[in-house]
Every structure is written in C-alpha cells, then in structure tokens.
Amino acid sequence: MHRIIRKILIFLLVALIVIQFIRPARNSGAAESPTDITHYVQTPDTVLHILQTSCYDCHSNHTDYPWYTNINPVGFWLRSHINDGKEAINFSDLSLLSKKKLDHRFGDIAEEVEKRDMPLTSYTLIHRYAKLDDGQIRLIKSWTETARKEIGYQK
C-alpha cells in the first residue's frame, strides 16, 4: 500500500512540474480601444476609475496579471475565469453591440453591482481595493441609467 501511495505522489509531482511549461494565452490586448464603451457613452472619470479597478481585469481585452498566475494550475483557472467574464460582458468591445443588446447589458451591470454579485468575492478577497462600497455602487447605477438614456434605445 505504501508503494502505491508513493508512486501516486511521484506521478502528481511530475505532472505538476510538467504543467508549469504549458502557458495559457494572456489577455493582453489594448487597455483602452476605440470600441471601449467609455468612448461611446459619457463616462465620468470617477466611474472610469471604478471600472478599471473593479471590472476590467476580467471584463476587458486587457488583464493586469498578478505573480501567482505564473503557477499552474492557477494560471489555467484564471484564464478560464477571464474568458467567462469576457463572454458575459467585455467593456472593450461593448460599443459594437446593437442598441437593444447594449441597453440590456447596462441593465445587467446595474443589477450585478446592486446585488453585490460583481466583482466576485473570489476576486475581492485578493484584490481588496476592487470591492465596491455603497457610494461606488450608486455611481455605477447612475452611470448605467444615464448611458441607457444616451444610447436612446426605444423598447
């Protein structure tokens, strides 16, 4: 029994070492692009700062990676997490959506921050500065309401 456990542990150690040589693709596009939503609707500097601090790492074409992403399987998990975040909403390309979809996304943004579902707790545990306070939530909600009026989608 001791030999089997030892072989399993050696196999796991070798596997852990081998996966360090596999590097997931990085989300390293432009931090701000011409299609970024903040270039499409008026975005106060305070709101832009909140978005960049609390949202853009997972919901844009650019992520600032912490050192621990170089350790797999953490790097794989973060890459998957970023892909999921960008699929849900990508601020870098948001202005490319139709007015109907854009109106819906602004509603989603307001709802997610109001329910405190965003940013994710798993993110704010490590990035405490990204946690939104009540005032920041009100700012985001106000911005989304103004933006929805600005795009002029008629239901």
DRENFI-385958 format. One record per residue: residue number from 1; residue in one letter; chain; x, y, z of N, C-alpha, C in turn. Coordinates in Angstrom, 3 decimals. Layout:
N
    nr   rest   kette        n.u        n.v        n.w       ca.u       ca.v       ca.w        c.u        c.v        c.w
   NUM      A       A          X          Y          Z          X          Y          Z          X          Y          Z
...
This chain:
155
    nr   rest   kette        n.u        n.v        n.w       ca.u       ca.v       ca.w        c.u        c.v        c.w
     1      M       A      0.820     -1.192      0.000      0.000      0.000      0.000      0.872      1.267      0.000
     2      H       A      1.949      1.223      0.778      2.866      2.357      0.881      3.497      2.669     -0.480
     3      R       A      3.814      1.628     -1.263      4.411      1.812     -2.584      3.451      2.495     -3.552
     4      I       A      2.194      2.121     -3.480      1.184      2.712     -4.369      1.033      4.199     -4.074
     5      I       A      0.959      4.535     -2.804      0.829      5.945     -2.411      2.063      6.722     -2.865
     6      R       A      3.219      6.137     -2.702      4.454      6.791     -3.115      4.474      7.021     -4.626
     7      K       A      4.057      6.029     -5.407      4.009      6.161     -6.867      3.006      7.244     -7.286
     8      I       A      1.883      7.283     -6.617      0.880      8.315     -6.925      1.437      9.699     -6.631
     9      L       A      2.089      9.863     -5.508      2.672     11.156     -5.152      3.762     11.574     -6.133
    10      I       A      4.588     10.655     -6.566      5.631     10.956     -7.551      4.998     11.363     -8.875
    11      F       A      3.972     10.610     -9.284      3.266     10.950    -10.528      2.676     12.358    -10.435
    12      L       A      2.028     12.697     -9.330      1.432     14.023     -9.156      2.494     15.118     -9.172
    13      L       A      3.626     14.875     -8.551      4.716     15.844     -8.545      5.252     16.072     -9.955
    14      V       A      5.461     15.000    -10.701      5.944     15.118    -12.083      4.910     15.862    -12.932
    15      A       A      3.644     15.527    -12.779      2.584     16.205    -13.531      2.567     17.704    -13.206
    16      L       A      2.707     18.047    -11.934      2.723     19.449    -11.511      3.913     20.182    -12.134
    17      I       A      5.040     19.536    -12.198      6.227     20.147    -12.818      6.019     20.318    -14.317
    18      V       A      5.495     19.301    -14.984      5.285     19.357    -16.434      4.316     20.468    -16.820
    19      I       A      3.235     20.633    -16.076      2.248     21.659    -16.466      2.776     23.080    -16.274
    20      Q       A      3.883     23.240    -15.587      4.479     24.570    -15.463      5.022     25.070    -16.801
    21      F       A      5.288     24.155    -17.728      5.824     24.522    -19.032      4.719     24.845    -20.044
    22      I       A      3.483     24.642    -19.659      2.345     24.959    -20.522      1.810     26.317    -20.073
    23      R       A      1.837     27.264    -20.965      1.416     28.627    -20.626      0.118     28.985    -21.340
    24      P       A     -0.941     29.280    -20.575     -2.176     29.713    -21.223     -1.990     31.092    -21.860
    25      A       A     -2.742     31.344    -22.916     -2.671     32.636    -23.598     -3.052     33.751    -22.627
    26      R       A     -2.411     34.873    -22.780     -2.668     36.032    -21.922     -3.683     36.960    -22.574
    27      N       A     -4.457     37.604    -21.757     -5.425     38.614    -22.181     -4.685     39.952    -22.177
    28      S       A     -3.902     40.182    -23.227     -3.005     41.330    -23.217     -3.256     42.296    -24.369
    29      G       A     -4.517     42.490    -24.709     -4.863     43.467    -25.727     -4.709     44.874    -25.183
    30      A       A     -5.128     45.832    -25.958     -5.035     47.232    -25.545     -5.928     47.486    -24.332
    31      A       A     -5.393     48.225    -23.371     -6.159     48.554    -22.171     -7.393     49.367    -22.544
    32      E       A     -7.243     50.263    -23.483     -8.383     51.032    -23.987     -8.349     50.963    -25.503
    33      S       A     -9.492     50.671    -26.077     -9.583     50.585    -27.525    -10.644     51.574    -28.002
    34      P       A    -10.658     51.865    -29.293    -11.675     52.787    -29.816    -13.105     52.265    -29.610
    35      T       A    -13.262     50.954    -29.442    -14.597     50.378    -29.263    -14.980     50.226    -27.790
    36      D       A    -14.105     50.701    -26.894    -14.403     50.653    -25.458    -15.669     51.464    -25.182
    37      I       A    -16.503     50.940    -24.335    -17.790     51.584    -24.049    -17.610     52.993    -23.506
    38      T       A    -16.508     53.240    -22.828    -16.291     54.564    -22.242    -15.999     55.626    -23.299
    39      H       A    -15.766     55.210    -24.551    -15.611     56.151    -25.660    -16.922     56.329    -26.416
    40      Y       A    -17.901     55.533    -26.090    -19.183     55.537    -26.788    -20.246     56.305    -26.006
    41      V       A    -20.231     56.172    -24.702    -21.149     56.922    -23.839    -20.325     57.759    -22.873
    42      Q       A    -20.909     58.859    -22.434    -20.194     59.712    -21.485    -19.913     58.926    -20.211
    43      T       A    -18.658     58.954    -19.801    -18.238     58.208    -18.623    -17.390     59.118    -17.741
    44      P       A    -17.946     59.526    -16.610    -17.162     60.374    -15.708    -15.885     59.663    -15.262
    45      D       A    -14.859     60.447    -14.958    -13.578     59.878    -14.518    -13.735     58.975    -13.306
    46      T       A    -14.649     59.335    -12.402    -14.849     58.509    -11.203    -15.360     57.125    -11.584
    47      V       A    -16.273     57.061    -12.531    -16.817     55.779    -12.985    -15.755     55.007    -13.756
    48      L       A    -15.015     55.692    -14.608    -13.942     55.031    -15.363    -12.940     54.396    -14.406
    49      H       A    -12.576     55.099    -13.366    -11.638     54.560    -12.379    -12.213     53.304    -11.716
    50      I       A    -13.484     53.332    -11.357    -14.132     52.162    -10.748    -14.104     50.988    -11.717
    51      L       A    -14.464     51.223    -12.966    -14.472     50.154    -13.969    -13.074     49.567    -14.141
    52      Q       A    -12.075     50.433    -14.242    -10.703     49.957    -14.436    -10.205     49.181    -13.223
    53      T       A    -10.601     49.599    -12.041    -10.132     48.965    -10.811    -10.877     47.678    -10.486
    54      S       A    -12.176     47.670    -10.724    -13.007     46.562    -10.247    -13.547     45.648    -11.334
    55      C       A    -13.450     46.041    -12.590    -14.112     45.269    -13.643    -13.185     44.812    -14.772
    56      Y       A    -12.266     45.671    -15.183    -11.539     45.441    -16.418    -10.639     44.208    -16.430
    57      D       A    -10.122     43.770    -15.289     -9.253     42.589    -15.311     -9.955     41.374    -15.905
    58      C       A    -11.241     41.231    -15.658    -11.992     40.076    -16.172    -12.943     40.433    -17.308
    59      H       A    -13.246     41.716    -17.470    -14.262     42.127    -18.434    -13.742     43.131    -19.455
    60      S       A    -12.505     42.950    -19.918    -11.953     43.789    -20.983    -10.919     42.965    -21.749
    61      N       A    -10.309     43.596    -22.731     -9.293     42.904    -23.525     -7.896     43.013    -22.924
    62      H       A     -7.821     43.513    -21.685     -6.519     43.639    -21.028     -6.631     43.275    -19.551
    63      T       A     -5.752     42.395    -19.109     -5.707     41.981    -17.711     -4.330     42.281    -17.148
    64      D       A     -4.295     42.866    -15.955     -3.035     43.014    -15.220     -2.887     41.759    -14.371
    65      Y       A     -1.910     40.930    -14.729     -1.755     39.635    -14.080     -0.891     39.719    -12.825
    66      P       A     -1.374     39.145    -11.728     -0.538     39.053    -10.526      0.501     37.940    -10.704
    67      W       A      1.510     37.921     -9.870      2.617     36.968     -9.987      2.156     35.516     -9.953
    68      Y       A      1.122     35.217     -9.169      0.726     33.824     -8.976      0.061     33.194    -10.194
    69      T       A     -0.221     33.995    -11.219     -0.772     33.391    -12.441      0.289     32.601    -13.198
    70      N       A      1.546     32.768    -12.814      2.624     32.012    -13.444      2.738     30.601    -12.887
    71      I       A      1.937     30.280    -11.894      1.953     28.949    -11.293      0.699     28.200    -11.746
    72      N       A      0.921     27.124    -12.478     -0.227     26.311    -12.917     -0.517     25.257    -11.866
    73      P       A     -1.756     24.943    -11.648     -2.940     25.168    -12.452     -3.659     26.497    -12.197
    74      V       A     -3.125     27.375    -11.349     -3.765     28.672    -11.094     -3.904     29.469    -12.384
    75      G       A     -2.867     29.471    -13.213     -2.917     30.186    -14.485     -4.036     29.692    -15.389
    76      F       A     -4.245     28.366    -15.413     -5.340     27.808    -16.224     -6.693     28.265    -15.690
    77      W       A     -6.842     28.236    -14.371     -8.112     28.629    -13.750     -8.408     30.092    -14.032
    78      L       A     -7.396     30.963    -13.894     -7.619     32.386    -14.147     -7.951     32.652    -15.610
    79      R       A     -7.283     31.953    -16.516     -7.574     32.134    -17.944     -9.023     31.759    -18.240
    80      S       A     -9.484     30.664    -17.674    -10.874     30.248    -17.852    -11.819     31.281    -17.263
    81      H       A    -11.474     31.790    -16.107    -12.292     32.789    -15.419    -12.398     34.073    -16.258
    82      I       A    -11.282     34.511    -16.825    -11.271     35.717    -17.663    -12.088     35.484    -18.931
    83      N       A    -11.944     34.327    -19.548    -12.739     34.015    -20.747    -14.230     34.062    -20.436
    84      D       A    -14.627     33.487    -19.302    -16.039     33.519    -18.904    -16.506     34.955    -18.676
    85      G       A    -15.668     35.755    -18.022    -16.017     37.148    -17.755    -16.189     37.939    -19.035
    86      K       A    -15.271     37.758    -19.978    -15.362     38.481    -21.247    -16.550     38.025    -22.079
    87      E       A    -16.903     36.768    -21.943    -18.064     36.267    -22.678    -19.349     36.908    -22.142
    88      A       A    -19.401     37.113    -20.842    -20.589     37.721    -20.233    -20.687     39.199    -20.601
    89      I       A    -19.585     39.910    -20.461    -19.555     41.337    -20.820    -18.103     41.754    -21.020
    90      N       A    -17.837     42.426    -22.115    -16.493     42.877    -22.441    -16.557     44.380    -22.708
    91      F       A    -16.118     45.174    -21.740    -16.179     46.628    -21.867    -15.389     47.131    -23.073
    92      S       A    -14.349     46.414    -23.464    -13.516     46.836    -24.594    -14.267     46.817    -25.915
    93      D       A    -15.241     45.947    -26.048    -15.981     45.799    -27.307    -17.473     46.078    -27.151
    94      L       A    -17.878     46.583    -26.025    -19.304     46.744    -25.735    -20.013     47.673    -26.717
    95      S       A    -19.315     48.677    -27.213    -19.966     49.634    -28.110    -20.322     49.023    -29.463
    96      L       A    -19.835     47.821    -29.747    -20.141     47.162    -31.022    -21.520     46.496    -31.018
    97      L       A    -22.132     46.391    -29.842    -23.434     45.736    -29.738    -24.545     46.623    -30.286
    98      S       A    -25.649     46.000    -30.652    -26.823     46.776    -31.065    -27.328     47.562    -29.865
    99      K       A    -28.114     48.594    -30.121    -28.649     49.407    -29.023    -29.495     48.565    -28.076
   100      K       A    -30.219     47.607    -28.608    -31.050     46.740    -27.773    -30.184     45.919    -26.817
   101      K       A    -29.142     45.279    -27.360    -28.257     44.463    -26.517    -27.477     45.331    -25.537
   102      L       A    -27.058     46.491    -26.004    -26.319     47.405    -25.149    -27.185     47.875    -23.983
   103      D       A    -28.433     48.204    -24.265    -29.374     48.598    -23.208    -29.510     47.472    -22.179
   104      H       A    -29.615     46.259    -22.673    -29.732     45.094    -21.782    -28.464     44.922    -20.934
   105      R       A    -27.293     45.103    -21.548    -26.032     44.949    -20.812    -25.907     46.006    -19.713
   106      F       A    -26.327     47.240    -20.012    -26.281     48.270    -18.973    -27.194     47.895    -17.807
   107      G       A    -28.328     47.322    -18.119    -29.209     46.836    -17.059    -28.554     45.728    -16.253
   108      D       A    -27.855     44.831    -16.937    -27.138     43.738    -16.255    -26.059     44.278    -15.325
   109      I       A    -25.318     45.283    -15.799    -24.248     45.870    -14.984    -24.836     46.422    -13.687
   110      A       A    -25.881     47.218    -13.816    -26.506     47.817    -12.630    -27.009     46.744    -11.672
   111      E       A    -27.641     45.721    -12.213    -28.198     44.651    -11.385    -27.095     43.870    -10.661
   112      E       A    -26.039     43.541    -11.368    -24.951     42.750    -10.777    -24.245     43.491     -9.643
   113      V       A    -23.996     44.796     -9.831    -23.319     45.528     -8.753    -24.273     45.797     -7.593
   114      E       A    -25.540     46.027     -7.902    -26.511     46.266     -6.830    -26.690     45.023     -5.957
   115      K       A    -26.714     43.856     -6.578    -26.836     42.603     -5.825    -25.509     42.206     -5.182
   116      R       A    -24.458     42.957     -5.485    -23.096     42.684     -5.000    -22.567     41.339     -5.508
   117      D       A    -23.052     40.943     -6.681    -22.539     39.738     -7.329    -21.252     40.038     -8.095
   118      M       A    -21.026     41.326     -8.362    -19.811     41.762     -9.041    -19.228     42.933     -8.281
   119      P       A    -17.908     43.003     -8.203    -16.966     41.965     -8.577    -17.094     40.737     -7.678
   120      L       A    -16.652     39.618     -8.210    -16.764     38.360     -7.491    -15.999     38.391     -6.173
   121      T       A    -16.544     37.709     -5.187    -15.883     37.611     -3.894    -14.502     36.984     -4.027
   122      S       A    -14.367     35.988     -4.903    -13.059     35.343     -5.097    -12.026     36.343     -5.609
   123      Y       A    -12.458     37.379     -6.305    -11.557     38.425     -6.801    -11.240     39.433     -5.698
   124      T       A    -12.272     39.864     -4.977    -12.063     40.893     -3.962    -11.370     40.376     -2.703
   125      L       A    -11.337     39.066     -2.514    -10.576     38.523     -1.387     -9.092     38.849     -1.536
   126      I       A     -8.613     38.786     -2.750     -7.202     39.057     -3.014     -6.995     40.527     -3.398
   127      H       A     -7.940     41.072     -4.140     -7.864     42.462     -4.602     -8.866     43.301     -3.805
   128      R       A     -8.555     43.545     -2.572     -9.487     44.257     -1.671     -9.863     45.641     -2.186
   129      Y       A     -8.962     46.286     -2.889     -9.226     47.616     -3.438    -10.340     47.601     -4.482
   130      A       A    -10.679     46.439     -5.018    -11.694     46.327     -6.064    -13.108     46.217     -5.512
   131      K       A    -13.239     45.982     -4.217    -14.564     45.842     -3.616    -15.300     47.186     -3.678
   132      L       A    -16.541     47.130     -4.107    -17.331     48.356     -4.265    -18.042     48.715     -2.968
   133      D       A    -17.974     49.998     -2.611    -18.742     50.459     -1.459    -20.092     50.992     -1.955
   134      D       A    -20.950     51.363     -1.039    -22.300     51.815     -1.407    -22.274     53.015     -2.361
   135      G       A    -21.363     53.950     -2.128    -21.263     55.122     -2.992    -20.849     54.754     -4.407
   136      Q       A    -19.911     53.837     -4.538    -19.470     53.402     -5.861    -20.582     52.660     -6.594
   137      I       A    -21.342     51.880     -5.855    -22.479     51.172     -6.466    -23.497     52.184     -6.985
   138      R       A    -23.767     53.212     -6.205    -24.702     54.255     -6.659    -24.171     54.957     -7.910
   139      L       A    -22.875     55.227     -7.944    -22.276     55.857     -9.126    -22.427     54.990    -10.372
   140      I       A    -22.148     53.701    -10.242    -22.283     52.782    -11.381    -23.737     52.715    -11.841
   141      K       A    -24.653     52.584    -10.892    -26.073     52.524    -11.263    -26.512     53.809    -11.968
   142      S       A    -26.102     54.948    -11.442    -26.460     56.229    -12.059    -25.871     56.322    -13.466
   143      W       A    -24.622     55.882    -13.622    -23.981     55.910    -14.934    -24.726     55.018    -15.931
   144      T       A    -25.111     53.819    -15.497    -25.819     52.920    -16.424    -27.170     53.501    -16.828
   145      E       A    -27.860     54.144    -15.884    -29.157     54.767    -16.214    -28.971     55.898    -17.224
   146      T       A    -27.961     56.728    -16.994    -27.674     57.836    -17.916    -27.257     57.298    -19.282
   147      A       A    -26.426     56.273    -19.292    -25.955     55.682    -20.548    -27.117     55.082    -21.336
   148      R       A    -28.036     54.448    -20.640    -29.199     53.859    -21.332    -30.007     54.958    -22.022
   149      K       A    -30.155     56.095    -21.371    -30.865     57.232    -21.981    -30.065     57.777    -23.149
   150      E       A    -28.754     57.835    -22.972    -27.879     58.389    -24.006    -27.913     57.580    -25.299
   151      I       A    -27.960     56.258    -25.190    -27.979     55.442    -26.419    -29.344     55.487    -27.101
   152      G       A    -30.362     55.850    -26.344    -31.670     56.091    -26.933    -32.403     54.892    -27.475
   153      Y       A    -32.223     53.735    -26.864    -32.958     52.552    -27.318    -34.403     52.681    -26.890
   154      Q       A    -35.305     52.506    -27.819    -36.741     52.566    -27.538    -37.301     51.163    -27.481
   155      K       A    -37.823     50.788    -26.321    -38.373     49.439    -26.160    -39.695     49.300    -26.868
